[in-house]
Amino acid sequence: MGRPGKLLLAAALGGLMLAVTVGIAMVRPERGGPGSRALAGGAAAGGAPGPATRNLARCRTLTMPDSGCEAAWEARRRHFFGEDKPQ
């Protein structure tokens, strides 16, 4: 394969990778993009997120340990695993 063939192959692969990337971005929007509200875990349908969800969002941005955040994450973990339900 000569130089023009290699260039054509590289361009075709680059175009294919670009098309796949755009397709994935349209199907699965990232946080903050259109459609991300449907992916939000704590928000009620059509309503604002509750105080626990807002607290966890604040805790995601902290870099220092915070006892309130640790308690909120522990409560969320117990709820996720079903450990907070009476037996």
Residue frames as qw, qx, qy, qz and C-alpha x, y, z in Angstrom:
[[0.000, 0.892, 0.453, 0.000, 0.00, 0.00, 0.00],
 [0.445, 0.402, -0.001, 0.800, 1.42, 3.34, -1.03],
 [0.142, -0.110, -0.366, 0.913, 1.42, 6.64, 0.73],
 [0.394, -0.142, -0.204, -0.885, -1.95, 7.82, -0.73],
 [0.659, -0.267, -0.664, -0.231, -3.58, 4.57, 0.39],
 [0.468, -0.226, -0.628, 0.579, -2.28, 4.96, 3.93],
 [0.052, 0.016, 0.155, -0.986, -3.50, 8.55, 4.09],
 [0.536, -0.199, -0.434, -0.696, -6.92, 7.51, 2.82],
 [0.646, -0.274, -0.708, 0.081, -7.12, 4.72, 5.40],
 [0.304, -0.165, -0.495, 0.797, -6.09, 7.09, 8.23],
 [0.248, -0.063, -0.059, -0.965, -8.69, 9.66, 7.13],
 [0.621, -0.248, -0.583, -0.461, -11.40, 7.01, 6.96],
 [0.575, -0.279, -0.684, 0.351, -10.56, 5.70, 10.45],
 [0.126, -0.083, -0.309, 0.939, -10.48, 9.25, 11.84],
 [0.412, -0.148, -0.266, -0.859, -13.88, 10.00, 10.32],
 [0.657, -0.277, -0.681, -0.167, -15.30, 6.78, 11.72],
 [0.438, -0.232, -0.606, 0.623, -14.00, 7.57, 15.21],
 [0.089, 0.000, 0.097, -0.991, -15.48, 11.08, 14.99],
 [0.545, -0.218, -0.466, -0.662, -18.86, 9.71, 13.90],
 [0.626, -0.298, -0.708, 0.134, -18.91, 7.21, 16.77],
 [0.274, -0.146, -0.449, 0.838, -18.00, 9.93, 19.29],
 [0.287, -0.073, -0.096, -0.950, -20.77, 12.23, 18.06],
 [0.620, -0.243, -0.622, -0.411, -23.25, 9.35, 18.11],
 [0.534, -0.279, -0.687, 0.406, -22.41, 8.45, 21.70],
 [0.090, -0.087, -0.283, 0.951, -22.65, 12.10, 22.78],
 [0.428, -0.143, -0.286, -0.845, -26.12, 12.39, 21.25],
 [0.676, -0.273, -0.656, -0.195, -27.41, 9.18, 22.84],
 [0.668, -0.500, -0.432, 0.341, -25.91, 9.65, 26.31],
 [0.100, 0.854, -0.059, 0.507, -25.63, 13.34, 27.23],
 [0.499, 0.076, -0.558, 0.658, -23.10, 14.26, 29.90],
 [0.275, -0.650, -0.539, 0.460, -23.96, 16.03, 33.15],
 [0.063, -0.578, -0.045, 0.812, -25.20, 19.53, 32.59],
 [0.044, 0.075, -0.641, -0.762, -26.16, 18.90, 28.98],
 [0.628, -0.019, -0.140, -0.765, -29.63, 18.53, 27.54],
 [0.836, -0.072, -0.485, -0.248, -31.42, 15.50, 28.89],
 [0.350, 0.248, -0.745, 0.510, -29.29, 15.26, 32.03],
 [0.473, -0.261, 0.330, -0.774, -32.32, 16.01, 34.22],
 [0.899, -0.026, -0.241, -0.364, -33.73, 12.60, 33.30],
 [0.738, 0.192, -0.576, 0.296, -30.53, 11.02, 34.59],
 [0.104, -0.511, 0.480, -0.706, -30.52, 12.90, 37.90],
 [0.404, -0.119, -0.897, 0.133, -31.03, 10.40, 40.68],
 [0.135, -0.335, -0.690, 0.627, -32.65, 12.47, 43.41],
 [0.219, 0.101, -0.080, -0.967, -34.82, 14.92, 41.50],
 [0.472, 0.398, 0.700, -0.358, -38.54, 14.38, 41.53],
 [0.390, 0.407, 0.657, 0.500, -40.22, 14.20, 38.15],
 [0.112, 0.749, 0.349, 0.553, -40.49, 17.81, 37.01],
 [0.437, -0.891, -0.117, -0.049, -39.60, 19.23, 40.44],
 [0.107, 0.813, -0.497, 0.284, -36.54, 20.63, 42.15],
 [0.650, 0.086, -0.708, 0.262, -34.14, 18.23, 43.89],
 [0.644, -0.704, -0.290, -0.071, -34.67, 17.69, 47.58],
 [0.244, -0.901, 0.334, -0.129, -32.41, 18.99, 50.35],
 [0.811, -0.328, 0.454, 0.170, -30.54, 15.67, 50.63],
 [0.758, 0.455, 0.288, 0.368, -29.71, 15.75, 46.92],
 [0.180, 0.931, -0.094, 0.303, -28.57, 19.38, 47.12],
 [0.547, -0.743, 0.384, -0.015, -26.40, 18.51, 50.13],
 [0.853, -0.048, 0.432, 0.290, -24.77, 15.63, 48.25],
 [0.565, 0.726, 0.145, 0.363, -24.17, 17.91, 45.26],
 [0.128, -0.937, 0.255, -0.203, -22.41, 20.36, 47.58],
 [0.741, -0.505, 0.436, 0.076, -20.40, 17.55, 49.14],
 [0.866, 0.345, 0.229, 0.280, -19.13, 16.43, 45.72],
 [0.388, 0.828, -0.089, 0.395, -17.24, 19.69, 45.36],
 [0.484, -0.826, 0.271, -0.101, -15.51, 19.62, 48.77],
 [0.650, 0.479, -0.547, 0.221, -11.88, 18.64, 49.07],
 [0.038, -0.391, 0.703, -0.593, -11.68, 18.60, 52.86],
 [0.278, -0.281, -0.914, 0.090, -13.36, 16.02, 55.14],
 [0.360, -0.261, 0.067, -0.893, -16.75, 17.14, 56.41],
 [0.166, 0.051, 0.917, -0.358, -18.71, 15.21, 59.04],
 [0.552, 0.411, 0.300, -0.661, -22.05, 16.34, 57.60],
 [0.569, 0.489, -0.489, -0.446, -21.09, 15.09, 54.16],
 [0.147, 0.235, -0.959, 0.065, -19.84, 11.79, 55.52],
 [0.357, 0.210, 0.747, -0.521, -23.17, 11.30, 57.30],
 [0.602, 0.497, 0.006, -0.624, -25.11, 12.21, 54.14],
 [0.452, 0.432, -0.726, -0.287, -23.08, 9.77, 52.02],
 [0.041, -0.081, 0.962, -0.259, -23.56, 7.03, 54.64],
 [0.501, 0.340, 0.511, -0.610, -27.33, 7.62, 54.70],
 [0.602, 0.522, -0.296, -0.527, -27.42, 7.50, 50.87],
 [0.264, 0.340, -0.900, -0.075, -25.39, 4.26, 50.89],
 [0.246, 0.088, 0.870, -0.417, -27.72, 2.64, 53.46],
 [0.587, 0.456, 0.232, -0.627, -30.74, 3.70, 51.43],
 [0.486, 0.514, -0.572, -0.415, -29.19, 2.36, 48.20],
 [0.257, 0.204, -0.944, 0.044, -28.43, -1.04, 49.71],
 [0.638, -0.401, -0.468, -0.462, -31.80, -1.20, 51.49],
 [0.486, -0.053, -0.703, 0.516, -30.27, -1.32, 54.95],
 [0.108, -0.090, 0.316, -0.938, -32.48, 1.49, 56.29],
 [0.635, -0.220, -0.390, -0.630, -35.73, -0.47, 55.91],
 [0.567, -0.357, 0.584, -0.459, -37.22, -2.29, 58.92],
 [0.190, 0.196, -0.943, -0.188, -36.93, -6.04, 58.75]]
